[in-house]
Structure formats: C-alpha cells, structure tokens
Amino acid sequence: YSEFNKEYTQKLTTGEDKMYGNIQYEIKTTKINFTSYLENSSKIIIYKSTNQYINKIKNVDPGNYKLFVFIDSNNDGYWNAYDPINSISAEPIIYFKEELVIRANWDIEDIQMIF
C-alpha cells in the first residue's frame, strides 16, 4: 500500500536531582510478611515494598508523606478487613508516628519503624 506513518519525535526532560528529595527507612520487625507504603498528601501511594527491611527512595517530589505498614498475616498479598462471619480480625496497619516532610535537595535517613 506504500503508506507510512509520519515520524514523530519528542524530547522528554526531568528536573535536576537538586529539585527532589531522597528518603531511606528501615523496618525492624519479627513479622515475616509485611508491605510498606509511602503515601503523598493527595493519598496517592508513590512507593510500595514487600518484605524489604531497608528501603531507599530517590527523586521524591517535595511535600508531606505518610509511611505505613500492613502485616500480611495470611500471606495472600492483600490487606484483609474484619470478617464477622468467620470471626477473623482485620490485618493490622501500623503508621509511622509522624508525617514525613520531604524537601528539595534533602536526604531523610535514620527512620526506623519497630514493631
């Protein structure tokens, strides 16, 4: 048919490293199955890790964040709510004691969640 698409070129750029912050946190627990989350102020999860004790996140937009962990008691990979029929309690969710403030060109380290 001798038909072709037009060539399309677009240049994508990102901000410099100094426009973002970095965060590192450690989970200290005896629990085997857990998932940690970092959630921004718009309630969007920007980071998730499963069974990872040391977490390093680079190039995070400046802002306020919440760090929380849920214990996966039944090892199904999902948070399970209370089941009144089978009398099974909800899987625990543990929040870090304070909101994390990430600033441009800053590193936040030495955060530990112990449970």
Sequence and secondary structure as in RCSB ss.txt:
>XXXX:A:sequence
YSEFNKEYTQKLTTGEDKMYGNIQYEIKTTKINFTSYLENSSKIIIYKSTNQYINKIKNVDPGNYKLFVFIDSNN
DGYWNAYDPINSISAEPIIYFKEELVIRANWDIEDIQMIF
>XXXX:A:secstr
                GGGSEEEEEEEE S SSEEEEEEETTS EEEEEES SEEEEEEE SEEEEEEEEE TT 
SSS    BTTTTB    EEE SS EEE TT EEEEEEEE 
